[in-house]
Amino acid sequence: MFMSTPAVPLSIRELRTGDWPGVWAVLEPVFRAGETYALARDISEAEARSFWVGAPNEVFVAVAEAPTRIVGTYF
């Protein structure tokens, strides 16, 4: 069954100071599932942050409006 939802404006931008909590909220379930990245499922938040935003990565986020929240990330 497909249920349509109202369109929510989405923007893509570079990671900013203060974005990490929203990025972690997106990444943590993915890392814990252990199906996408070759990382320990019990990776700490600090280790995950170092992996994701550490050099040489250039990190971007997808931001949904109303309410404003990070809904995706990539590097």
Backbone as a printed PyTorch tensor [residue, N CA C, xyz], in Angstrom:
tensor([[[ 0.8450, -1.1750,  0.0000],
         [ 0.0000,  0.0000,  0.0000],
         [ 0.8850,  1.2310,  0.0000]],

        [[ 0.5690,  2.1610, -0.8310],
         [ 1.3010,  3.4000, -0.9170],
         [ 0.4560,  4.5070, -0.3290]],

        [[ 1.0410,  5.2370,  0.5970],
         [ 0.3310,  6.3750,  1.1840],
         [ 1.1380,  7.6240,  0.8690]],

        [[ 0.5400,  8.5530,  0.1930],
         [ 1.2670,  9.7810, -0.1130],
         [ 1.2450, 10.6960,  1.0950]],

        [[ 2.2940, 11.4790,  1.2010],
         [ 2.3800, 12.4660,  2.2720],
         [ 2.6360, 13.8120,  1.6310]],

        [[ 2.2730, 14.8660,  2.3160],
         [ 2.5240, 16.1930,  1.7530],
         [ 4.0170, 16.3920,  1.4920]],

        [[ 4.3270, 17.0780,  0.4310],
         [ 5.7220, 17.3600,  0.1040],
         [ 6.3390, 18.2340,  1.1900]],

        [[ 7.5400, 17.8890,  1.5690],
         [ 8.2800, 18.6620,  2.5590],
         [ 9.5200, 19.2060,  1.8680]],

        [[ 9.7290, 20.5220,  1.9230],
         [10.9340, 21.0730,  1.2990],
         [12.1830, 20.4260,  1.8930]],

        [[13.1520, 20.1360,  1.0170],
         [14.3810, 19.4740,  1.4030],
         [15.5470, 20.2360,  0.8130]],

        [[16.5870, 20.4100,  1.6040],
         [17.7870, 21.0570,  1.0860],
         [19.0020, 20.2080,  1.4390]],

        [[20.0340, 20.3230,  0.6230],
         [21.3020, 19.6390,  0.8410],
         [22.3430, 20.7270,  1.1010]],

        [[23.1060, 20.5350,  2.1660],
         [24.1380, 21.5170,  2.4940],
         [25.2950, 20.8370,  3.2060]],

        [[26.3980, 21.5670,  3.3360],
         [27.5410, 21.0480,  4.0660],
         [27.2090, 20.9530,  5.5520]],

        [[27.8560, 20.0050,  6.2050],
         [27.7160, 19.8370,  7.6470],
         [28.1340, 21.1120,  8.3580]],

        [[27.3720, 21.4980,  9.3640],
         [27.6780, 22.6860, 10.1630],
         [27.9210, 22.2830, 11.6100]],

        [[28.6070, 23.1730, 12.3180],
         [28.7770, 22.9770, 13.7500],
         [27.3920, 22.8350, 14.3640]],

        [[27.2210, 21.8580, 15.1950],
         [25.9280, 21.6460, 15.8320],
         [25.0420, 20.6410, 15.1310]],

        [[25.4390, 20.1670, 13.9500],
         [24.6300, 19.1970, 13.2060],
         [24.8140, 17.7610, 13.6860]],

        [[25.8970, 17.4820, 14.3910],
         [26.1950, 16.0930, 14.7190],
         [25.0450, 15.3490, 15.3980]],

        [[24.3470, 15.8950, 16.3890],
         [23.2590, 15.1190, 17.0060],
         [22.2280, 14.6220, 15.9830]],

        [[21.8910, 15.4430, 15.0150],
         [20.9560, 15.0280, 13.9780],
         [21.5520, 13.9840, 13.0490]],

        [[22.8360, 14.1200, 12.7470],
         [23.5270, 13.1390, 11.9090],
         [23.5980, 11.8090, 12.6500]],

        [[23.9470, 11.8470, 13.9190],
         [24.0350, 10.6270, 14.7150],
         [22.6740,  9.9270, 14.7930]],

        [[21.6080, 10.6870, 14.8990],
         [20.2610, 10.0980, 14.9410],
         [19.9620,  9.3300, 13.6550]],

        [[20.5030,  9.7810, 12.5390],
         [20.3210,  9.0970, 11.2570],
         [21.2560,  7.8860, 11.1620]],

        [[22.5060,  8.0730, 11.5580],
         [23.5140,  7.0280, 11.3770],
         [23.4370,  5.8900, 12.3900]],

        [[23.0980,  6.1970, 13.6210],
         [23.1600,  5.1610, 14.6560],
         [22.3690,  3.9060, 14.3030]],

        [[21.1120,  4.0080, 13.8910],
         [20.3920,  2.7710, 13.5530],
         [21.0240,  2.0160, 12.3760]],

        [[21.6030,  2.7400, 11.4490],
         [22.2600,  2.1060, 10.3080],
         [23.5000,  1.3460, 10.7770]],

        [[24.3100,  1.9960, 11.5970],
         [25.5080,  1.3430, 12.1130],
         [25.1460,  0.1450, 12.9900]],

        [[24.1330,  0.2810, 13.8250],
         [23.7320, -0.8010, 14.7260],
         [23.2040, -2.0180, 13.9520]],

        [[22.5780, -1.7790, 12.8220],
         [22.0470, -2.8860, 12.0100],
         [23.1830, -3.7080, 11.4050]],

        [[24.3120, -3.0920, 11.1670],
         [25.4730, -3.8080, 10.6590],
         [25.3490, -4.3300,  9.2390]],

        [[24.4810, -3.7360,  8.4320],
         [24.2400, -4.2330,  7.0850],
         [24.8260, -3.3540,  5.9840]],

        [[25.3070, -2.1790,  6.3290],
         [25.7300, -1.2360,  5.3040],
         [27.2200, -0.9130,  5.3600]],

        [[27.7450, -0.7310,  6.5340],
         [29.1470, -0.3660,  6.7010],
         [29.8870, -1.4630,  7.4510]],

        [[31.1560, -1.6470,  7.1120],
         [31.9850, -2.6440,  7.7800],
         [32.5520, -2.0460,  9.0670]],

        [[31.6500, -1.8020, 10.0020],
         [31.9900, -1.2320, 11.3050],
         [31.3990, -2.1240, 12.3840]],

        [[31.9810, -2.0690, 13.5630],
         [31.4240, -2.8170, 14.6890],
         [30.0350, -2.2740, 15.0050]],

        [[29.1020, -3.1710, 15.2450],
         [27.7310, -2.7360, 15.5650],
         [27.6710, -1.9250, 16.8530]],

        [[28.6290, -2.1640, 17.7370],
         [28.6350, -1.4420, 19.0090],
         [29.5720, -0.2310, 18.9820]],

        [[29.8210,  0.3030, 17.7850],
         [30.6770,  1.4790, 17.6470],
         [30.1710,  2.5820, 18.5830]],

        [[31.0980,  3.2490, 19.2400],
         [30.7010,  4.3450, 20.1300],
         [30.3500,  5.5690, 19.2840]],

        [[29.6360,  6.4780, 19.8900],
         [29.2960,  7.7060, 19.1750],
         [30.5550,  8.4760, 18.7990]],

        [[31.5340,  8.5170, 19.6920],
         [32.7810,  9.2340, 19.4060],
         [33.5260,  8.5880, 18.2310]],

        [[33.5770,  7.2590, 18.1940],
         [34.2320,  6.5640, 17.0820],
         [33.4710,  6.7990, 15.7800]],

        [[32.1510,  6.7840, 15.8600],
         [31.3310,  7.0090, 14.6700],
         [31.5430,  8.4230, 14.1400]],

        [[31.6070,  9.3690, 15.0350],
         [31.8230, 10.7590, 14.6140],
         [33.1820, 10.9060, 13.9320]],

        [[34.2040, 10.3090, 14.5130],
         [35.5340, 10.3670, 13.9210],
         [35.5380,  9.7340, 12.5360]],

        [[34.8820,  8.5930, 12.3910],
         [34.7800,  7.9160, 11.1000],
         [34.0410,  8.7790, 10.0840]],

        [[32.9230,  9.3720, 10.4800],
         [32.0530, 10.0610,  9.5360],
         [32.5610, 11.4480,  9.1580]],

        [[32.9920, 12.2130, 10.1360],
         [33.3540, 13.6050,  9.8510],
         [34.8570, 13.8480,  9.8380]],

        [[35.6500, 12.7920, 10.0920],
         [37.1010, 12.9530, 10.0960],
         [37.6570, 13.1780,  8.7040]],

        [[38.8500, 13.7420,  8.6740],
         [39.5400, 13.9670,  7.4040],
         [39.7470, 12.6410,  6.6910]],

        [[39.6420, 12.5690,  5.4120],
         [39.4730, 13.6480,  4.4470],
         [38.0190, 13.8550,  4.0300]],

        [[37.0750, 13.3460,  4.8010],
         [35.6630, 13.3990,  4.3970],
         [35.1200, 14.8170,  4.3270]],

        [[34.3560, 15.0740,  3.3100],
         [33.5850, 16.3030,  3.1790],
         [32.1320, 15.8680,  3.3330]],

        [[31.5010, 16.2860,  4.4120],
         [30.2010, 15.7520,  4.8090],
         [29.0760, 16.7140,  4.4530]],

        [[27.9800, 16.1270,  3.9730],
         [26.7860, 16.8870,  3.6250],
         [25.5900, 16.3020,  4.3660]],

        [[24.5740, 17.1180,  4.5440],
         [23.3470, 16.6620,  5.1880],
         [22.1480, 17.0430,  4.3320]],

        [[21.1110, 16.2210,  4.4210],
         [19.8190, 16.5360,  3.8220],
         [18.9480, 17.0410,  4.9580]],

        [[18.4070, 18.2230,  4.7950],
         [17.6270, 18.8660,  5.8500],
         [16.1930, 19.0570,  5.3740]],

        [[15.2660, 18.4790,  6.1170],
         [13.8370, 18.6740,  5.8320],
         [13.3470, 19.8670,  6.6470]],

        [[12.4250, 20.5890,  6.0850],
         [11.8360, 21.7270,  6.7870],
         [10.4930, 21.3100,  7.3780]],

        [[10.0180, 22.0730,  8.3280],
         [ 8.6740, 21.9220,  8.9120],
         [ 8.3920, 20.5290,  9.4600]],

        [[ 8.9350, 20.1150, 10.5540],
         [ 9.9380, 20.8150, 11.3480],
         [11.3280, 20.5810, 10.7710]],

        [[12.2250, 21.5010, 11.0300],
         [13.5870, 21.3740, 10.5150],
         [14.2910, 20.2240, 11.2100]],

        [[14.7970, 19.2950, 10.4060],
         [15.5060, 18.1270, 10.9600],
         [16.3980, 17.5330,  9.8900]],

        [[17.4710, 16.9080, 10.3170],
         [18.3670, 16.2070,  9.4040],
         [17.7650, 14.8500,  9.1060]],

        [[17.6150, 14.5500,  7.8330],
         [16.9980, 13.2900,  7.4270],
         [17.9490, 12.4010,  6.6280]],

        [[19.1530, 12.9050,  6.3560],
         [20.1130, 12.1010,  5.6190],
         [21.4840, 12.7500,  5.6790]],

        [[22.4950, 11.9650,  5.3410],
         [23.8570, 12.4610,  5.3370],
         [24.7010, 11.6160,  4.4050]],

        [[25.7550, 12.2050,  3.8870],
         [26.7160, 11.4630,  3.0730],
         [28.0440, 12.1850,  3.0980]],

        [[29.0780, 11.4550,  2.7250],
         [30.3910, 12.1050,  2.5550],
         [30.9970, 11.6420,  1.2600]]])
